[in-house]
Amino acid sequence: MRFNSWMLSGCVVMLSACASAPPHAATQDDPHTGAVGVRSIDKLLTAPERMQLSDNETFQMPLAERDNAAPAYPRELLAQRLAPQTVCLNVAIGADGRVSGSHPVGSEQGCPASMAAAPQFVEAAQAAVRQWRFDPAFRCVYPGAKPQEEGCVTGKEEAVAVSLAFSFVFEQKEGKGTVRVGG
């Protein structure tokens, strides 16, 4: 199970630059629909306290569950035809894989947003991530030197809490919702 998760995680990391958002339910009857894109922005952030691993340890990032839904575009803002708005959140993921909290990340902390987003967008993003679940991150501790194996076959898994940063881009084009991932 962990070997498959490890392989899947590797694929996710390699494909993270070209991630896509789930399809949205826009209809032609309602031209004022909104769509949301999401991507991790961890590589853009400075991290003063990174986990330090010993020579006999490896680290496995948390894996998002498939049914983690993107935020909903706030319906009350659809008619305003706002310019694209980017919300960045630092999301705390517990050792059990549940989201324990989130807080907005500003441009001074690496968020690619050019301006502060409307509060409704921040609230929508936070409401969505509260429901997210992950296969927890873990540290794999080997009894001796780290072997050349993939996964944590001969090591001991120790679940750890982590935080990841994500950007959510809320936008509309020509009165219809569109998705632009990242920002």
Number of C-alpha atoms within 10 A of each C-alpha: 6 14 12 10 16 18 13 13 17 14 11 15 12 11 11 13 12 10 16 15 16 16 12 15 9 15 11 8 7 10 16 20 26 25 25 27 23 25 21 19 21 16 10 12 16 10 10 6 6 8 10 9 12 11 11 14 20 18 19 21 19 25 17 15 12 10 10 15 13 21 22 17 21 16 12 8 15 18 12 11 17 13 11 15 20 26 28 32 25 21 22 20 25 20 19 15 22 18 20 17 15 20 13 18 20 17 13 9 13 16 23 18 21 11 12 13 17 13 10 14 21 20 14 17 28 21 15 14 22 17 13 20 20 19 19 21 23 20 19 22 21 19 12 11 11 17 14 6 9 11 18 22 13 15 19 14 19 13 19 18 17 19 18 17 22 21 25 28 26 28 24 24 17 9 16 18 24 20 21 19 19 23 19
